[in-house]
Amino acid sequence: MTNEQASRNPSDRPSTSTAGSTTDSRITLRSPAELADALPYMLGFHPTDSLVMVAVHGEGGRFGGRLRVGIPATPAEWEDTARQVADCLIRGSERRGVKPDGIVVFLCQEPQSGESGQRVMTRLRPLAQRIRLACGALDVPVLEALCLSAGRFWSYVCPDQRCCPAEGSPLAAVGTSVMAAAATFAGLQVRGSLKEIEGRLAPLGGPVAAEMERALDQAAAALVPKILDGATRQEVGAETLALARALMRRIALAPPAEGIHADDRDDALLGHDEAAALILGLQDREIRDIAAEWMEDEEAGPALRLWRALARRCVGAYGEHAAAPLTLAGWVSWSTGDEPTARIALGLALRADAEYRFAQLLHHACNEGIDPEGLRQCLREERRSREPRRGRRPAGARPPGRRGKPAPSREPRRTAGSGQ
């Protein structure tokens, strides 16, 4: 089985992605062990508690669309889940003009307390069988179905005890395989586990969450009347953007840190009252659209860190407010080339608010493999349209009325870059 690219995967919401071409090199995967080792490179992260399906095309077995969803905790849901994921992946591939010739399935779940990896494999076998039947009903065979748990893998398809023993086979050590070497050469990264990536965007807990919720209550009492008052809306918007720029500068000037320690440092840089004011201000679509313009060059890094920090501050009753910063985090990630993280962030945004239109559009476009440059160009034009026209104003004349005001409220235009 040939993999032309170790590529991307969407978030927890059912969706698919197609492989582009970042390198002309090909890796031949000849065994269940090599398939298991390739999984995180296909997705860009180590899946946890996940059902992953990969479409396979042609005689050479070229990998196509990918799909990842969480494994339903209740076996009663497995039948519907199997039908939905089979339909989503196969119909999605057909819409792109190529029906899969086969599918590879991965069930990834760590043991619960007192459970062994082999027990996980046995417990999930009925789910694997339902997926095989659902794909078969759509005339697409499951070529391989693997369970990955506790550092080992099992095949639900291969009957050969020599390569797939009942006790499972150990997964290759991280970074030691041919696939790992090829991915490194191609510049592809595995960005930790799904659990770790989601953890960087999850709400804070403990006493700090209670303090943050009180700050949000106080900010709402002060700001919501202003936001609803048309006479002061522009003033609130200007204050929100000024605060966001100030916090981005603060973040950019802070000493560097890595991983989770960087998140702790960023959290410490934001006061509860500042975060609350900014979270509420970003609920205005006009302000959010302007904030989306900080998507590249030296603005992108601080903006992404700020949006992640704000998403972590959307606690308690304000969980739905996380849709705005999560969508902005997903957009900046996608704009800067980190598609796996973008899909996860956008999926979490839709989990916070399933009707959040901006997240819906970006999630669809990212999963369809659309180039984000079209949307970037739209946002650049919007930014230039608010800048004063130089050299056209008589001396002493007042600035144009639009100076300093947010752009008109809108969702991303229907362009190739917006997925519409």
Buried (B, 14 or more C-beta within 10 A) or exposed (E): BBBBBBBBBBBBBBBBBBBEEEBEEEBEBEBBBBBBBBBBBBBBBBBBBBBBBBBBBEEEBBBBBBBBBBBBEEEEEBBEBBBBBBBBBBEBBEEBEBBBBBBBBBBBBBBEEEBBBBBBBEBBBEBBBBBBBBBEEBEBEBBBBBBBBBEBBBBBBBEEEEEBEEEBBEBBEEEEBBBBEBBEEBEBBBBBBBBBBBEBBBBBEEEBBEEBBEBBBBBBEEBEEBBEEEEBBEEBBBBBBEBBBEBBEBBBEBEEEEEEEBBEBBBEBBEBBBBBBBBBBBBBBBBBBBBBBBBBEEBBBBBBBBBBBBBBBBBEEBEEBBBBBBBBBBBBBBBBEBBBBBBBBBBBBBBBBEEBEBBBBBBBBBBBBBEBEBBBEBBEEBBEEBEEEEEEEEEEEEEEEEEEBBBEEEEBBEBEBBBE
